[in-house]
């Protein structure tokens, strides 16, 4: 019964979001129209709001969702903005069901190991955290007190945690990482049925990310040019792959802390050194589906909304810590 209710809520919310963000027809607008413009106004999305709309929202909620993305290659078919775009779309889907302000700050993250592929951009961890922290300070001065950073690029994990800690240690506000918070509300097994399928290596630009892109940003992922990557590793890391696929978490920890590092480190684990396409996955990206992306997105959105609603119960808006 509970799962049926959540599915109904998700369907209604996603339908509502689609209606809110429907493209604007040129015939509906007076005067000349930029032929490239296609967006409709999206609820609770800071770039599209006036200051008076933000002021009105602040009277109802002191919550902010800040996506933390990256601008990096995602294989042959994936847009370079995948992490930023998908993270922002997830944040907006959550915001349609909650009174939370979505604030995009940077579309670049920490991605030095992708720089050998054209178009990838990286900033230092010091620069990234300082920009996010100062942006949060602006909103704190205006009265926002609860911040949820939605990290959508694994390379930003340590930076995001540091930003969260700085806000908690140095300001009157409280911050959490939304992915971690949402996981606390997720049913056992992540809401998915148990599978007897063997584990596969699928990380950057593989089945999961490609499926998410097909659902969240339809039209940007070019599946027609996607193909399986040829993966190579330094011998000592190649020996760890069967162990991590067998569930050895220590092997996985060691593997991930050495892999995907800048070529300047001499570890020979930058994406260009490990994969010919830029995708870091043994799964054929042509098998990715928008339906798989929808399912994973809905699990996250439902869990994130549940966390936010519970946080509101634990501390109503306007109540000082």
Number of C-alpha atoms within 10 A of each C-alpha: 6 7 10 9 10 15 15 12 14 18 13 13 18 18 11 14 19 13 12 14 14 13 13 13 12 14 9 7 9 7 7 8 11 7 7 6 11 12 12 14 14 19 21 22 20 16 12 13 14 9 10 9 13 14 13 10 16 21 12 12 21 23 24 25 26 23 30 27 28 29 25 30 28 25 27 22 22 25 20 21 20 28 27 23 21 21 23 26 17 20 27 24 26 26 24 21 22 17 19 26 27 25 22 19 16 16 19 19 29 24 25 21 25 25 18 17 16 10 12 20 21 17 15 12 17 10 13 21 22 14 14 21 17 13 13 23 19 11 16 18 12 11 18 23 26 21 25 24 23 22 26 22 22 17 19 20 14 12 23 23 16 15 23 22 15 17 23 16 12 10 16 16 24 19 23 20 20 24 17 13 17 19 16 14 18 17 12 11 9 14 15 11 8 9 8 6 6 7 12 14 15 17 15 20 27 28 24 21 20 30 26 25 27 22 20 23 16 11 10 15 23 16 18 10 12 21 18 19 22 14 18 17 17 13 8 9 17 13 13 18 17 16 15 20 15 14 11 13 12 12 18 17 11 13 19 13 9 14 18 23 21 20 18 11 11 9 14 20 22 25 28 21 21 20 19 16 21 27 31 24 22 16 20 15 28 18 14 20 18 18 13 16 20 16 16 18 20 20 20 22 24 21 25 28 20 20 19 23 16 13 13 14 10 9 12 13 18 14 9 9 8
